[in-house]
Amino acid sequence: MTADDSYGRLDDDDYPAYTMGRAAEMLGTTQGFLRAIGEARLITPLRSEGGHRRYSRYQLRIAARARELVDQGTPIEAACRIVILEDQLEEAQRINAEHRRTASQHTADI
């Protein structure tokens, strides 16, 4: 890997750059919370060659949303399900918007 390759990853939301300890610190939570949302399959951290969990910025945003819901009193399993549904809704809305753009461009071309 060259230095240019490494620098390119700084902007990659999916690059697993954060250790479990650093991720927990950034989120103001415990490593146990991160393990729990992993067990609930909300996020699946990648593993380093040594077997340590590594988290991406995207995963940290997902974990932060789950923590917000848990802090409001939502059980962790329910919080994970809510976050999954919110993520699916956001993706569906993005796809629908793209279909609308494509359809309107097609109509304009006729």
C-alpha positions in Angstrom: 0.0 0.0 0.0 1.4 3.4 -0.9 1.0 6.6 1.0 -1.5 7.8 -1.7 -3.6 4.7 -1.0 -3.6 5.4 2.7 -4.6 9.1 2.3 -7.5 8.1 -0.1 -9.0 6.1 2.7 -9.3 9.1 5.0 -12.5 10.1 3.1 -13.8 6.5 2.9 -16.9 6.1 5.3 -16.6 2.4 5.1 -12.9 2.0 5.9 -12.6 0.3 9.3 -10.2 2.8 10.9 -11.3 2.8 14.5 -10.5 0.3 17.2 -13.2 -0.8 19.7 -11.7 1.3 22.4 -11.4 4.4 20.3 -15.0 3.9 18.9 -16.4 3.6 22.4 -14.5 6.7 23.5 -15.8 8.7 20.5 -19.4 7.6 21.1 -19.2 8.1 24.9 -20.3 4.6 25.5 -18.8 1.3 26.6 -17.2 -1.5 24.6 -20.0 -3.7 26.0 -22.5 -1.5 24.2 -20.6 -2.0 20.9 -20.5 -5.7 21.5 -24.2 -5.8 22.2 -25.2 -4.0 19.0 -22.9 -6.3 17.1 -24.6 -9.3 18.7 -28.0 -7.7 17.7 -26.5 -7.6 14.1 -26.9 -3.8 13.8 -23.3 -3.5 12.7 -20.7 -6.1 12.0 -17.2 -4.7 12.6 -14.4 -6.0 10.5 -11.6 -7.8 12.2 -7.9 -6.9 12.1 -5.3 -9.6 11.4 -5.1 -10.0 15.2 -8.8 -10.5 15.5 -9.6 -7.1 17.0 -12.8 -5.3 16.0 -12.4 -2.3 13.7 -15.2 0.2 13.0 -15.9 2.5 10.1 -17.3 6.1 10.3 -20.5 4.8 8.8 -20.8 2.2 11.6 -20.1 4.8 14.2 -23.0 6.9 12.9 -25.3 3.9 13.1 -24.0 3.1 16.6 -24.5 6.7 17.7 -28.1 6.6 16.6 -28.7 3.4 18.5 -27.1 4.9 21.6 -29.4 7.9 21.3 -32.5 5.7 21.3 -31.2 3.6 24.2 -30.4 6.8 26.2 -34.1 7.7 25.6 -35.2 4.4 27.2 -35.6 2.2 24.2 -34.5 -1.4 24.8 -31.3 -2.2 22.8 -33.0 -4.8 20.6 -35.8 -2.4 19.7 -33.3 0.4 19.1 -31.3 -1.8 16.7 -34.5 -2.7 14.8 -35.5 1.0 14.6 -32.1 2.0 13.2 -32.2 -0.8 10.7 -35.7 0.3 9.5 -34.6 3.9 9.4 -31.6 3.0 7.2 -33.8 0.9 4.9 -36.3 3.7 4.6 -33.5 6.2 3.7 -32.2 3.8 1.0 -35.7 3.3 -0.4 -36.2 7.1 -0.6 -32.8 7.5 -2.3 -33.7 4.9 -4.9 -37.2 6.4 -5.5 -35.7 9.9 -6.0 -33.2 8.4 -8.5 -36.1 6.7 -10.4 -38.0 10.0 -10.4 -35.0 11.8 -11.8 -34.5 9.2 -14.5 -38.2 9.2 -15.4 -38.3 13.0 -15.7 -35.2 13.0 -17.9 -36.7 10.3 -20.1 -39.9 12.4 -20.4 -37.9 15.5 -21.3 -36.1 13.6 -24.0 -39.3 12.6 -25.7 
